[in-house]
Amino acid sequence: MMPRSHCLAPLAIAVLAGGALRAEGPVPEPLREVGFDQRLGEAVPLDIPFRDETGREVKLSEYFGKKPVLLSLVYFECPMLCGMATEGLVRSLRPLAFAPGTDFEVLTVSFDPRETPELAAAKRRNVLAAYGRPGAEDGWRFLTGGAESIARLTSAVGFRYVWDEERKQFAHATGIVILTPEGRISRCLFGIEYAPKDIRFAIIEAADGAIGSIVDRVFLQFCYAYDPMLGRYTMTALNLVRGGAVVTVLAIGAFIAVMLRRERKVRGA
C-alpha cells in the first residue's frame, strides 16, 4: 500500500503551474479541513448510486470494467474554482491522442447534493462543446447524487471539502483521480490544469500498459516518475542519468552497426 500524502487546495489559493496547491500565512478556519488525501491502490465502492445527466439512476460500476476512469469532483454552480478546473481539464485533454469513450472514461461528479440532473446536462453540453471532439459524448458523463452517495465517493478518494457559511459556497480541493478499470485509485493529479503528459502517463499506468506506445513506456521506465506529494510526474536526477545511459547505449549500438555494415561493404568490394 502506498503512503498517504496530503495536499491543501482551498478556494483561490493556487499554484497555476499545475503542482500542489499551497497556502501562505494562517489558514482560515473553514479551510483547515480542506484537502486531497492520496489513497493510492485503494478501491472505490462501485455500487454507489448516482443519477446521470438524463436523470437515469446509475451505479459507478456501469463506467468501470474495461477502461481507466478519470474522475473529476466539482459542483456545477461553483462561482469560480470548479469552472476554472473544468476548463483546465478540457485544455489538458485536447492535445491527447487518447479519447474519452475509446481509451478512457471521464466522470464529472457533483459533490453538492442539492444539484440536479438538469444542471448536470447543461454543464455537460457546455463542456463537450468546448472540448470539441466528436464521440466524446459516449465517454464523458456528468453525475449528481444524494448526500450519502457523495460522502461515500469523496471519502473513498480522500477528497475533503467544507461549506463556507460566510461566503455561501464550498471550500474545496481541486484535482483529478485516475482509477484502474477495476476501480482502484492509480494516480491523483493536483491543481486546476494538468500537463497533458501527466494525464497521458497516468492513463497508461492505470491501464497497466494496455494502451500507449513503446516510447511512452520507455519514458515512464527511465525518464519520469510519479511524485505523490506533488501529484504530478517529475524528471529526477537519477532518471536523467538512467535515460542518458539508455541513449548512450543505443547510440553506441547504432554506431557499431553502421561500422560493421561499412566493413562488410569494404570486404565485399
N, C-alpha and C positions, 0 to 999 in steps of 0.2 A: 504493500500500500504506500502510495506517495504521501509525503508530509503535506499538511495543510498550510497554505500561505494566505495572507490577508492583504487586501487592498482597499484603502479608504477612497471612495469615489463619489463624494457628495455633490449635489446640485451643480453649481458653476465653478467648482474647484478642479480644473482640468489641465493636464499637460497635453496640448493638442498634437504633440508629436506622435501620439499613439501608444505611449507607455502607460505605466501605472499612474493612477491619479493620486495627487498628494495635497495635503493641506499645510498651510504655514500659520503659525501662531495658535492661540487657543481655538479648539473646535467647539462650535455652538452646540448646546445641549441636544437639539433634535438630530444632529449628525453623528453623535457618538456611537450609535448603534447601526450605522450605515456602512456597508462594505460588501466585499465579494470573497467568500472563503472557498479556496480551491479544494475540491474533493475529488481529485483525480483518481480514476479507477472505480469509483463508487457507482452503483446502479440507480437510475431514476425509475420510480414506480411507473410502469406503463399502463396501469389500469385506471389512472386518474381521468375523470370525465371532464370534458370541456364542451363548448359549442363552437362550431366553425363560423365563418363569415356569412353562411346562409341560414344559420340558426339550428343546423342539424347537430344533435348530440353525438359526440365522438369520444373516443379514448385515445390516449397518446400512442397506444400500440399500433393504431392504423398507419402511423407515419414511420414506423421502425420495421426492421427485419431485413431490408435489402441494401440500404444506402446509409451513409453517415447523415446526421441531422445537425443543422446549425440552429441553435436556439437563441432567440433574442427576447429579453424581458423588458417591456416598456409599458406605458399606459398611453392610450390614444389621445387623451385630452391634456397631456402634459404641455405646459406653456413654453417649454424651451428645450430641455436636455434630451428628452426622448426623440423629438423631431430631429435634432442635430445628430443623434446617434443613428437613427434610421437612415437619414440622408448619407451619413458617413459610410454605413454598411453598403448602401446602393453603390456609392462611388468605388468602394473597395471590391465589390463583386464584378463590376462592369469589365475590368481588364482580364478576368479569368477566362480560360478556355472551358473550364468546368461550368456546368449549368444546373440550376435548380430543376428538379424533376428527372434529370438524366443521370447526374453524378452524385447529387446530394439533395436533401430536403431542407427547406427553411421553415421554421415555426416562429412566428412573431406572436408572443402571448402577452396579453394584458394582465398586470398584477393588481388592477383596480376592479374589485368585484361588482362595482356599480356600472361598469361599461357593458355595452350591448353588442350583439352581432351586427347591428346596423352601423354602429361606429366602426367596427372591425372591417366591414365591407367597404365603407367609404375610404378608410385608410389604405386598404389593400389596392383599390383602384388607383389611388394616387401614387403609391409606391411602385406598382407594376408599370404604370405609365412612365415614371421617372427612370426605372431600370431599363425599359425599352427592349427587352429581349424576348422574341416570340417563344412560346412554350413555357415561360416561367410560371404562368398561372397554374400549371399542373404540379408545381413543386414548391409553391410558397403559400402557406396558409396563415391566417390571422385568427387567433382563438381568444375567446373570453370564457370566464368560468366563475363559479361561486367561491366564497372565501375559503372553504375547506380545500378545494382543489388547488387554488392558488398557493395556499400555505404549504401543502404537501410538495408542490413542484419547487417553489422558491427555497424551501428548507432543504430539499434533496440536492439542489445545485449550489447551495451556500450563498444565495442572493438575499441580502439584508437591506431593508428599507423601513422608513417610518413616515407617518403622516405629520406634517408640519402645520399645526393648527394656526399659527400666526400668519403664515403665507398661504394657507388653504391649498397646499399641494404636497406631493410626496417628495421627501428627500431620499434619494436612491443612488445605487451604484450604476455604472454603465459598463457593458462588456457583452461578449457573446460566448456561448458554451458550445463546443463541438463534441457531439456524442457518437459513439460507435453504433452500427446498425442494431446491436443488441441492447442499446440504451445505457451504456456505461460512459461516464464522463472521461473524455480523452484529453481535451485541452480547453483552457479558458484564455480568451484574449481580452485585455482591458482597454478602455478608452472609448472615444466616440468615433474614431476612424482607425482602420487597420491596414497595415501593409498587405497588398494582395498576395505577396509571397507567404506571409504568415498564415493567411486563410488557406492558401493552396497546400502548404505543408501540413497544416492541421487536418485538413480533409483527407489528404493522402495517408497520414498516420492513423486517423480514425477508421479508414477503410482497410487498414493493415496492408497497405501497398497494392491493393487490388486495382487502383487507378493511378495515373501519373506515369511519367516517363522514366527511363533509366537515368537521365540527367537529374531529375528530382531526387531519386534515391541516392545518387552519389552526393548531391549537395546535403541531403539530410544526414547521411552517414559520416561525411568527412568535414563539412564546412559549417553547418548550422546546428544549434542545439536549442531546445525549448527551455526558456527560463521561467519557472513557475512563479517566481517573485515578481517579475516584470510583466508576465503574461504576454510574452512575445518570443520570437526566435532571434537569437543573437549569434554572432560570429565571434568565437572566443580565440584567444591566442593559440591554445592547443589545437583547435580545429583549423586555424590558419596554417599551423605547422603541418598537420596531417594532410590538409588539402594541397599545400605546397609539395609535400613529399609525393603525393599521388601524381601531381602534374609532372614532377621531375622524372619519376619512374616512367610515365607514359612518354615523355619527351625522349628519354634515353632509348626506350624501346623502339620508338619511331625512327630515331637516328640510326640505330643498329640495323633495322630492317632496310632502310634506304641504302646504307653502305653495303649490306650483303647483296642487294639487287645489283648495285653498280659493279661489285666484284664479279658476280656471275656473268654480267654482260661483257666485262673485260676478258674473262677467261673464254667465253664463247666466241669472242672475236678472234 
